[in-house]
Amino acid sequence: MAEKIRCAHILVEKMSTAQEVLDKLNKGESFSKLAAEYSQDGTRKQGGDLGYFGRGVMVKEFEKAAFDLQKGQVSGLVKTQFGYHIIKRLE
């Protein structure tokens, strides 16, 4: 069976907003709370939770960053055609 991981993300349009969110995360603020407040996609209601996914499902920049994370780790800023993501690997 192919490897699947579970991640959450926060998606914003502007790099400045993404950096602001990352700074708040680094100060210990809750990822799911910040996702609900800032994220610009439908996952915001679930605290950014994307559920489980395997390789080949997400855009390649996102996928590479997500699969490089360890459980519980949060990425830096990841730019895709959708905007700027901050990704947290849940499982």
Rosetta blueprint (number, residue, H / E / L):
1 M L
2 A L
3 E L
4 K E
5 I E
6 R E
7 C E
8 A E
9 H E
10 I E
11 L E
12 V E
13 E L
14 K L
15 M H
16 S H
17 T H
18 A H
19 Q H
20 E H
21 V H
22 L H
23 D H
24 K H
25 L H
26 N H
27 K L
28 G L
29 E L
30 S L
31 F H
32 S H
33 K H
34 L H
35 A H
36 A H
37 E H
38 Y H
39 S L
40 Q L
41 D L
42 G H
43 T H
44 R H
45 K H
46 Q H
47 G L
48 G L
49 D E
50 L E
51 G E
52 Y E
53 F E
54 G E
55 R L
56 G L
57 V L
58 M L
59 V L
60 K H
61 E H
62 F H
63 E H
64 K H
65 A H
66 A H
67 F H
68 D H
69 L L
70 Q L
71 K L
72 G L
73 Q L
74 V E
75 S L
76 G L
77 L L
78 V E
79 K E
80 T E
81 Q L
82 F L
83 G E
84 Y E
85 H E
86 I E
87 I E
88 K E
89 R E
90 L L
91 E L
